[in-house]
Amino acid sequence: MLCLSPMAMPTILISDDEPLLVSALAREGRRSGLTCITDTTAENVLELARQHHPAVIILDIFQRLDGRDLLAQLKQDPATRDCKVIILSAIEDQQMRHQCFQLGADAYEVKPFAATFMPRIARLATSLTQQAAAI
């Protein structure tokens, strides 16, 4: 089951415990033509992903809930396992990066990230949404 919204506008889910960062990413995402669902606790990520079927989930690894556990849940759930998950971390840690990839992460970005981050996410989400619509 593809984890993509049937709507024409690509949807992403942003979860980070830094509200200002979440707002900035969502604002940039909307400017890039995305529908942005946001969460600042990580407690609702799984339910939000099931409900909104985002093409991409941007997930901070260090939140109230361990992002690795949440990543594992997302990748094990039939409703969300096909979502692309981009891990955000304030720490460049090769072991953590490796663990995240083993759990199914599609990318691992270290904060602060480049200004091209959200435009790249927008291109990915748009491409995935268009592919799903063509199926």
C-alpha positions in Angstrom: 0.0 0.0 0.0 1.5 3.3 -1.0 1.5 6.0 1.7 0.5 8.8 -0.6 -2.4 11.2 -0.6 -4.8 11.0 -3.5 -5.0 14.8 -3.5 -3.2 16.7 -6.3 -1.2 18.7 -3.8 1.6 16.7 -2.2 1.5 16.2 1.5 4.3 16.0 4.0 4.4 15.5 7.7 6.9 17.5 9.8 7.6 16.4 13.4 10.2 18.2 15.5 10.2 19.3 19.1 11.4 22.8 18.0 8.2 24.7 17.2 10.1 27.5 15.4 11.8 25.0 13.1 8.5 23.2 12.4 6.9 26.6 11.5 9.8 27.6 9.3 9.8 24.2 7.5 6.0 24.3 7.0 6.1 27.8 5.7 8.8 26.9 3.2 7.0 23.7 2.3 3.8 25.7 1.6 5.7 28.1 -0.6 6.9 25.1 -2.5 3.3 23.9 -3.1 3.1 21.3 -0.3 0.3 20.6 2.2 2.2 20.5 5.5 0.9 18.6 8.5 2.9 19.4 11.7 3.5 17.9 15.1 5.8 19.1 17.9 5.6 16.2 20.2 6.1 13.0 18.1 3.2 11.5 20.1 0.8 11.8 17.2 3.0 11.1 14.3 1.8 7.5 13.6 -1.8 8.5 13.8 -1.3 11.6 11.6 0.6 9.5 9.0 -2.3 7.0 8.9 -4.8 9.8 8.6 -3.1 12.1 6.0 -1.0 9.6 4.0 2.0 11.9 3.5 4.4 11.3 0.7 7.3 12.3 3.0 7.7 12.4 6.8 10.4 14.7 8.2 11.1 13.3 11.7 13.5 14.7 14.4 15.2 11.7 15.9 15.5 13.3 19.4 12.0 14.1 20.8 9.9 13.0 23.7 9.6 9.7 22.0 12.7 8.1 20.6 12.6 8.7 16.9 14.2 5.3 16.2 11.2 3.6 17.9 8.8 5.8 15.9 10.7 5.1 12.7 10.4 1.4 13.3 6.7 1.7 14.0 6.2 3.7 10.8 8.0 1.1 8.7 6.2 -1.9 10.3 2.7 -0.4 9.9 1.1 -1.5 6.6 -0.6 1.9 6.3 2.7 3.9 6.6 5.6 1.7 5.6 5.9 3.1 2.1 6.2 6.7 3.3 9.6 8.2 2.7 11.1 9.1 6.1 13.8 11.8 6.4 15.5 11.8 9.8 16.6 15.2 11.3 19.3 15.2 13.9 21.3 17.9 15.7 24.2 15.4 16.0 26.3 13.9 13.3 26.7 10.4 14.6 27.6 7.6 12.2 26.3 4.8 14.4 22.9 6.7 14.8 22.8 7.3 11.0 23.5 3.6 10.4 20.8 2.5 12.9 18.3 4.8 11.2 19.0 3.4 7.7 18.7 -0.1 9.1 15.3 0.8 10.5 14.2 2.1 7.0 15.0 5.8 6.9 15.4 7.1 3.4 17.7 10.0 4.4 19.5 11.4 7.4 20.0 15.2 7.6 22.1 17.0 10.2 20.9 20.4 11.5 21.5 23.0 10.5 20.8 21.8 6.9 21.2 23.6 3.6 18.7 26.1 2.2 18.0 23.6 -0.5 16.5 21.1 2.0 12.8 22.0 1.5 13.0 22.5 -2.2 14.5 18.9 -2.4 11.7 17.6 -0.2 9.1 19.4 -2.4 10.5 17.8 -5.5 10.5 14.3 -3.9 7.0 14.7 -2.6 5.7 16.0 -5.9 7.4 13.1 -7.8 6.0 10.5 -5.5 2.5 12.0 -5.6 2.6 12.1 -9.4 3.8 8.5 -9.6 1.0 7.4 -7.3 -1.6 9.2 -9.4 -0.3 7.5 -12.5 -0.8 4.0 -11.0 
